């Protein structure tokens, strides 16, 4: 059980022996673009600790963000990560960014894009073109999303990487555009690229489980219309992102990144209710389809997530019961029309 955010951050930044082994084979600095987001700080800490354990103490981890939260930047600096204040949209010349052998691209625009669709396209599809030009020879691991797929029957096991995309809405379409822009760099410049289709990371301060748990704790009805989800421990997602750099290729290494379960929202809510001592009132009826991904390839290459779903639910319930901080940024996982 975690009693504060520092304990959570320590757990998220704990490198596995497999990550350390993969990092041992590499060389050069790492740039993390969009490092100030929900996953970025923990990924940077994980990378720093992993590089140190691999003997690469001289290779630097650059955390690029606007860093409007100065305390967050200072906390990273205290952990030997180098914060780089940089407005990726405002600075048209990306030449001021540090050189790097490896790049993790974490920048994305989702919420509010239904009202301002141009923002989704600029952030998710135009910016990657500039990044690809700035780092033509670096290995790039680019976060994408399972939203590039269509909704599928809940009994299907989810979409696989070779299945045709079917994005709904500007957010999903622009994220597929991001993948295609990096694929263009791979095809024309030989840039090694890994595209990571993630859904949904769990951090306890945010995520699908936090959304459901907060609803249960508040005594509000739980809408089960979108009745099934994929979730994955954020520590695992960040580790896979770093390890995927070894698999980046000009042919584009595409990977579904999520947990192994097709998790029923109703059962998650019921387990939350038991843990929190709250009654659960479901509303709606489970739709026959959901946004689901088959992460068999991911698990074959990188192993199963080290924190199973049941543990995540218990951790989440205990976190909320203790009144520990949450991000206030819901995932909107139940949205079915692509409008975020």
C-alpha positions, 0 to 999 in steps of 0.5 A: 500500500502506498502512503504518498506520491513519493512512494508511488514515484519510486515504484514507477521508476524501479527498473527491471533486470530486463530493462537494464540488460536492454539499456546496457547494449545502447549508447548516447543520450535520451531526449523525452519530448513532452516529459511534463505530461502524466507519464513523462516524469516517471518515464524520465526517472525510470530511464535515469535509474535504468541507465545508471544500473546499466553503467551508462552514468555519463549518458544524459536524460533530457526532459523536454517540456514547457515546464510551467510547473517549476517544482516538477522540473526541480524534482526531476533535476534532483533525480539527475534528469536534465529538464529542458524548457522548450515550447515545442509548438511555439519554437519553430526551430527545433535546432535548439533541442539537445542532440540524442541517440534515442528519442521518446515522443510523448506529446499529444493533444486529446481533450478539447480537440472536439471543439478545436480539431485543428489543435489535434492535427497540429500537435499530433501530426504536424509537430511529429514532422518537425521532430522527425526532421530534427532527429533523422538518425535517432531511434524514435519510440513514438506513443500512439493510441489504441483509438486508431482502431475501430471498436470491435466485439468484446469477445474478439480479443481486440485488434491486432497490429496487422488489423486495418485502422478505423479511427473515429474523430479528429483525435484518433485520425490525427494520431494515425496521422502521427504514425504515418508522418513518422513512417514517412521519415522511416521510409525516406530517411531511414529513421528507426521508429517504434509506434506504441499504441497504448490504452490505457495506462494506470498510475493511481492518480489518473486512469480508467480505474481512478475514474471508476473508483472515484465514481463509486466512492462518490456514490454515483451510478457507474455507466457500464455502456462502454462495458469493457476496457484494457488497462496496464500499469504505467510502470510497465508501459514506460518500461516497454517504451524504453525497451522498444527503442531496441526494436525501432526499425525503418520498417516501423515496429508497431506494438499494441501496449496494454494489459492482457485482460478484456476487463469488464467495467461492471466487475471492476466497479463491484470490486472497487465497491467491496474494497471501498465499502460502497454500494455500486449502482450500475446504469446502462447496458453493456454495448456489444463493442468496445475499444480493445487491443490484443497485446499478445506481441507485446507480452511475448517480447517484453513479458506480462505486466508486473502488476496484475489487474486485481492488484491495480484495482486494490491499489487504486481503491486504497489510494482513493480511500486514503484521500491521496491526490488525483490528477483531476483529468478523467480519461473519458474512456467511455466516449464512443463517438470519438469526440474528446 
